[in-house]
Amino acid sequence: MIDKTDLRIGNVIMDVNAPVTSFRTIKAIGLTKVVYDNCITANFEAINPILITPNWLSKLGFERKGDYWHPKKSWHRYHLIYRQKAGNYILSFEPEGLKSTFQLMAFVHQVQNFHYALTRKELNIRNS
């Protein structure tokens, strides 16, 4: 299940009733349901977050350099670091002249939300 307070229009999620390889883009958020592609509605219990994977990072326009994933065409100083032993991703944000901050990231919508908060631009999904 997903925390509905984390969601915003434009986030991608998985419908528990759809094939695992498919994803949905949220178009509207209500008190008890979301609306996604083709005006389909679903209760919050019927949607799941999408785990961050190398494939998803590529779809979101990130490029890999070792264990680091950087957003392409972005002047913002942040990247995701893959920690192989822990099997998770850490977001590292390095604002100029300030101390670096780190945040554990597990789901695609979290990366989408951070990028949008920082840039006011969506991470567009690319077919790969």
Stockholm file with secondary structure:
# STOCKHOLM 1.0

chainA/1-128         MIDKTDLRIGNVIMDVNAPVTSFRTIKAIGLTKVVYDNCITANFEAINPILITPNWLSKLGFERKGDYWHPKKSWHRYHLIYRQKAGNYILSFEPEGLKSTFQLMAFVHQVQNFHYALTRKELNIRNS
#=GR chainA/1-128 SS CCCGGGCCTTCEEEETTSCTTCCEEEEEECSSEEEEGGGEEEEGGGEECCBCCHHHHHHTTEEEETTEEEETTCCSCEEEEEETTTTEEEEEECCTTSCCEEEEECBHHHHHHHHHHHHSCCCCCCCC
#=GC SS_cons         CCCGGGCCTTCEEEETTSCTTCCEEEEEECSSEEEEGGGEEEEGGGEECCBCCHHHHHHTTEEEETTEEEETTCCSCEEEEEETTTTEEEEEECCTTSCCEEEEECBHHHHHHHHHHHHSCCCCCCCC
//
